Amino acid sequence: MRSSVFLLCVMGLSLTQIEFSTSDLVKQTCKHTPNYDLCVKTLLSDPRSSHADVAGLAMVMVDVIKAKTIATLHRISELLGTTRHPKTKAALRRCVELYDNAVLKADLPSAMEALKTGVPKFAEQGTNDAANEADSCERTFSGASPITSFNRADLVDQTCKQTPNYDLCVKTLRADPRSSTADVTGLALVTVDAIKAKATATLDRINGLLGTTPDPKTKAALSHCGELYDNAVLKADIPSAIEALKKGNPKFAEQGVNDAANEADSCERAFGGASPITSFNRSVSDLSRVASAIIGLLS
């Protein structure tokens, strides 16, 4: 919930009147937030933004937070009626306390009152507290949470926007159910597993071609590629990246996936021209660079 909630760092901005058109003021304001696209989309969808100053935009956002909080409580209520697992029920009840007693009855009212009375620092504290309640709710589950999408903004979308290939990143992560409850480290692990699958498919393709290719130069290049994918990517680069992520050493993990990208590029160059496995090498290389960018967020 954090980015849909508190992407508006407007509390730290000057609340003096600035002569901007509605669209310009929204855009200028949203440039000071951690999620520009979500900020613009949220504010422009509310008609009040058309005649609001920065304090007014902050109030619009606080109202949006309130609506999302109510929706979250409704979802929790539904789950409490169907969930049988005692630990999940206990976590859901804790989340009710956080959202009902803290966010709805304390954090948001104090933020709105502070904005109306011209005390932005107190408003900022209220919205930050609400973000912390959402995070605390998520942590209460100590693993997979049935309300992750309510507690946080779309982490996959946010993360993939910081990679060199947004579409590939989103497609890869959305295809794995683990992504729905993963943090950034978890998303990195999902991506590294996808690289492993691509590298395995590439090695299978190489072995298949080695049995049918008559050209000696092509055979030599394929043999070299087989060594790169088998001995380097699958037996060294990927395992080291996974181990480093699990141990909390992102720099070593980043090095492992960067090495995998380099092996794929080296394989492609070995043909000195047209390669029979270009699409395979490109898949491994592109996905490795996506993984590298995600892992880089952990440093």
C-alpha positions as CSV (number, residue, x, y, z in Angstrom):
1,M,0.0,0.0,0.0
2,R,3.0,2.3,0.6
3,S,3.3,3.8,-2.9
4,S,-0.4,4.2,-3.5
5,V,-0.6,5.8,-0.1
6,F,2.4,8.0,0.3
7,L,3.8,8.6,-3.0
8,L,2.8,12.2,-2.3
9,C,5.7,13.7,-0.6
10,V,3.9,17.0,-1.0
11,M,4.0,17.5,2.7
12,G,7.7,18.4,2.3
13,L,7.0,20.9,-0.5
14,S,6.1,24.5,-0.2
15,L,2.3,24.9,0.0
16,T,2.4,28.4,-1.5
17,Q,0.3,29.2,-4.6
18,I,2.1,28.6,-7.8
19,E,0.8,29.5,-11.2
20,F,0.4,26.3,-13.1
21,S,-2.3,24.8,-15.2
22,T,-4.0,21.8,-13.5
23,S,-2.1,19.2,-15.5
24,D,1.2,21.1,-15.0
25,L,0.7,21.4,-11.2
26,V,-0.1,17.7,-10.9
27,K,3.0,16.8,-13.0
28,Q,5.3,19.1,-11.1
29,T,4.0,17.8,-7.8
30,C,4.3,14.1,-8.8
31,K,7.9,14.6,-9.9
32,H,8.7,14.8,-6.2
33,T,7.1,11.4,-5.4
34,P,8.6,7.9,-5.8
35,N,6.0,6.8,-8.3
36,Y,5.3,9.5,-10.9
37,D,2.9,7.5,-13.1
38,L,0.7,6.3,-10.2
39,C,0.7,9.8,-8.7
40,V,-0.5,11.5,-12.0
41,K,-3.0,8.8,-12.7
42,T,-4.5,9.0,-9.2
43,L,-4.7,12.8,-9.1
44,L,-6.0,13.4,-12.6
45,S,-8.8,10.9,-12.0
46,D,-10.3,13.1,-9.3
47,P,-12.1,16.2,-10.4
48,R,-11.1,18.1,-7.3
49,S,-7.5,18.2,-8.7
50,S,-8.6,20.6,-11.4
51,H,-8.9,23.5,-8.9
52,A,-6.5,22.3,-6.2
53,D,-3.3,23.8,-4.9
54,V,-0.6,21.4,-3.6
55,A,-2.3,21.1,-0.2
56,G,-5.5,20.3,-2.1
57,L,-3.7,17.6,-4.1
58,A,-2.4,16.1,-0.8
59,M,-6.0,16.0,0.5
60,V,-7.2,14.2,-2.6
61,M,-4.5,11.6,-2.0
62,V,-5.4,11.2,1.6
63,D,-9.0,10.5,0.6
64,V,-7.7,7.9,-1.9
65,I,-5.8,6.3,0.9
66,K,-8.9,6.2,3.0
67,A,-10.9,4.5,0.2
68,K,-8.1,1.9,-0.3
69,T,-8.0,1.3,3.5
70,I,-11.7,0.7,3.6
71,A,-11.4,-1.7,0.6
72,T,-8.6,-3.6,2.5
73,L,-10.7,-3.9,5.6
74,H,-13.6,-5.3,3.5
75,R,-11.3,-7.9,2.0
76,I,-9.9,-8.8,5.4
77,S,-13.5,-9.3,6.7
78,E,-14.3,-11.6,3.8
79,L,-11.1,-13.7,4.4
80,L,-11.9,-14.0,8.2
81,G,-15.2,-15.6,7.2
82,T,-13.5,-18.2,5.0
83,T,-10.0,-18.8,6.4
84,R,-9.6,-21.8,8.7
85,H,-5.9,-21.6,9.4
86,P,-5.5,-20.3,13.0
87,K,-2.2,-18.4,12.3
88,T,-3.7,-16.7,9.2
89,K,-6.8,-15.8,11.2
90,A,-4.7,-14.3,13.9
91,A,-2.7,-12.2,11.4
92,L,-5.9,-11.0,9.7
93,R,-7.3,-9.9,13.1
94,R,-4.1,-8.0,13.8
95,C,-4.5,-6.3,10.4
96,V,-8.0,-5.3,11.3
97,E,-6.7,-3.5,14.4
98,L,-4.0,-1.8,12.3
99,Y,-6.3,-0.6,9.6
100,D,-9.4,0.2,11.7
101,N,-7.9,1.6,14.9
102,A,-4.7,3.1,13.6
103,V,-5.1,4.1,9.9
104,L,-8.8,5.0,9.7
105,K,-9.3,6.4,13.2
106,A,-6.0,8.0,13.8
107,D,-3.4,8.4,11.0
108,L,-5.7,9.7,8.2
109,P,-7.9,12.0,10.4
110,S,-4.7,13.5,11.8
111,A,-3.2,13.9,8.4
112,M,-6.3,15.6,7.0
113,E,-6.7,17.9,10.0
114,A,-3.0,18.9,9.8
115,L,-3.4,19.8,6.1
116,K,-6.5,21.9,6.8
117,T,-4.7,23.8,9.5
118,G,-1.5,24.3,7.5
119,V,0.8,22.0,9.5
120,P,2.3,19.7,6.7
121,K,4.8,18.1,9.0
122,F,2.1,16.5,11.1
123,A,0.2,15.5,7.9
124,E,3.4,13.8,6.6
125,Q,3.7,12.0,9.9
126,G,0.2,10.7,9.7
127,T,0.6,9.3,6.2
128,N,4.0,7.8,7.0
129,D,2.3,6.1,10.0
130,A,-0.4,4.7,7.8
131,A,2.3,3.3,5.4
132,N,4.0,1.7,8.4
133,E,0.7,0.1,9.5
134,A,0.3,-1.4,6.0
135,D,3.9,-2.8,6.1
136,S,3.3,-4.1,9.6
137,C,0.2,-5.9,8.5
138,E,2.1,-7.6,5.7
139,R,4.9,-8.7,8.0
140,T,2.4,-10.2,10.4
141,F,1.9,-13.1,8.0
142,S,5.6,-14.1,8.2
143,G,5.4,-15.4,4.6
144,A,2.7,-15.6,1.9
145,S,0.0,-13.0,2.6
146,P,-3.5,-13.2,1.2
147,I,-3.7,-9.4,1.0
148,T,-0.4,-8.4,-0.4
149,S,-1.9,-6.6,-3.3
150,F,-3.9,-4.5,-0.8
151,N,-1.0,-3.8,1.5
152,R,1.4,-2.6,-1.2
153,A,1.3,-1.2,-4.6
154,D,2.1,-3.3,-7.6
155,L,5.7,-4.2,-6.7
156,V,6.2,-6.0,-10.0
157,D,5.3,-2.9,-12.0
158,Q,7.4,-0.6,-9.9
159,T,10.4,-2.9,-10.0
160,C,10.3,-3.6,-13.7
161,K,10.2,0.1,-14.5
162,Q,13.7,0.2,-13.2
163,T,15.0,-2.5,-15.5
164,P,16.3,-2.2,-19.1
165,N,13.4,-4.3,-20.5
166,Y,10.1,-3.5,-18.8
167,D,7.9,-5.8,-20.9
168,L,10.2,-8.9,-20.5
169,C,10.5,-8.2,-16.8
170,V,6.7,-8.0,-16.3
171,K,6.0,-11.0,-18.5
172,T,8.6,-13.1,-16.7
173,L,7.5,-12.2,-13.1
174,R,3.8,-12.4,-13.8
175,A,4.2,-15.9,-15.2
176,D,5.5,-17.1,-11.8
177,P,2.9,-17.3,-8.9
178,R,5.6,-16.6,-6.4
179,S,5.8,-13.0,-7.6
180,S,2.4,-12.2,-6.0
181,T,3.8,-12.4,-2.5
182,A,7.5,-11.7,-3.1
183,D,9.6,-8.7,-2.0
184,V,12.3,-7.4,-4.3
185,T,14.7,-10.2,-3.2
186,G,12.0,-12.7,-4.0
187,L,11.4,-11.1,-7.5
188,A,15.2,-11.4,-8.1
189,L,15.1,-15.1,-7.2
190,V,12.2,-15.6,-9.6
191,T,14.1,-13.9,-12.4
192,V,17.3,-15.9,-11.7
193,D,15.3,-19.1,-11.8
194,A,13.9,-18.0,-15.2
195,I,17.5,-17.5,-16.4
196,K,18.3,-21.0,-15.3
197,A,15.3,-22.4,-17.3
198,K,16.4,-20.4,-20.4
199,A,20.0,-21.6,-20.1
200,T,18.9,-25.2,-19.7
201,A,16.7,-24.9,-22.8
202,T,19.7,-23.3,-24.6
203,L,22.0,-26.2,-23.6
204,D,19.4,-28.7,-24.8
205,R,19.2,-26.9,-28.1
206,I,23.0,-26.9,-28.5
207,N,23.3,-30.6,-27.8
208,G,20.6,-31.3,-30.4
209,L,22.4,-29.2,-33.0
210,L,25.7,-30.9,-32.3
211,G,24.2,-34.2,-33.4
212,T,23.0,-32.9,-36.7
213,T,25.3,-30.1,-37.8
214,P,27.9,-31.2,-40.4
215,D,29.9,-27.9,-40.6
216,P,33.1,-28.2,-38.5
217,K,33.2,-24.4,-37.6
218,T,29.7,-24.5,-36.5
219,K,30.3,-27.6,-34.4
220,A,33.3,-26.0,-32.8
221,A,31.3,-22.9,-31.9
222,L,28.5,-25.1,-30.5
223,S,30.9,-27.1,-28.4
224,H,32.3,-23.8,-27.0
225,C,28.8,-22.7,-26.2
226,G,28.0,-26.0,-24.5
227,E,31.0,-25.5,-22.2
228,L,29.9,-21.9,-21.4
229,Y,26.3,-22.8,-20.6
230,D,27.1,-26.1,-18.8
231,N,30.2,-25.3,-16.9
232,A,29.9,-21.5,-16.4
233,V,26.2,-20.4,-16.5
234,L,24.5,-23.5,-15.0
235,K,27.2,-24.7,-12.7
236,A,28.7,-21.5,-11.5
237,D,27.0,-18.2,-12.3
238,I,23.4,-19.1,-11.5
239,P,24.1,-21.1,-8.3
240,S,26.3,-18.4,-7.0
241,A,23.7,-15.7,-7.7
242,I,21.0,-17.7,-5.9
243,E,23.2,-18.4,-2.9
244,A,24.2,-14.8,-2.7
245,L,20.6,-13.6,-2.8
246,K,19.6,-16.0,0.0
247,K,22.5,-14.9,2.1
248,G,21.8,-11.2,1.5
249,N,24.8,-10.4,-0.6
250,P,23.3,-8.6,-3.7
251,K,26.7,-7.5,-5.1
252,F,27.8,-11.1,-5.5
253,A,24.4,-12.0,-7.0
254,E,24.6,-9.2,-9.4
255,Q,28.1,-10.4,-10.5
256,G,26.7,-13.9,-11.1
257,V,23.9,-12.8,-13.4
258,N,26.2,-10.3,-15.2
259,D,28.6,-13.2,-15.9
260,A,25.7,-15.2,-17.3
261,A,24.9,-12.4,-19.7
262,N,28.5,-12.3,-20.7
263,E,28.6,-16.0,-21.4
264,A,25.6,-15.8,-23.6
265,D,27.1,-12.9,-25.5
266,S,30.4,-14.8,-25.8
267,C,28.6,-17.8,-27.2
268,E,26.9,-15.7,-29.8
269,R,30.2,-14.1,-30.9
270,A,31.8,-17.6,-31.2
271,F,30.0,-18.1,-34.5
272,G,31.6,-15.1,-36.2
273,G,28.4,-14.4,-38.1
274,A,25.0,-16.1,-38.4
275,S,24.2,-18.2,-35.3
276,P,21.7,-21.0,-35.1
277,I,20.9,-20.1,-31.5
278,T,20.7,-16.3,-31.6
279,S,17.2,-16.2,-30.1
280,F,18.3,-18.5,-27.2
281,N,21.4,-16.4,-26.5
282,R,19.5,-13.2,-26.6
283,S,16.9,-14.5,-24.2
284,V,19.5,-15.5,-21.6
285,S,21.4,-12.2,-22.1
286,D,18.3,-10.0,-21.9
287,L,16.9,-11.7,-18.9
288,S,20.2,-11.7,-17.1
289,R,20.4,-7.9,-17.5
290,V,16.8,-7.6,-16.2
291,A,17.9,-9.7,-13.2
292,S,21.0,-7.5,-12.7
293,A,18.9,-4.4,-12.5
294,I,16.5,-5.9,-10.0
295,I,19.3,-7.1,-7.8
296,G,20.9,-3.7,-8.1
297,L,17.9,-2.3,-6.3
298,L,19.0,-4.3,-3.2
299,S,22.4,-2.7,-3.0
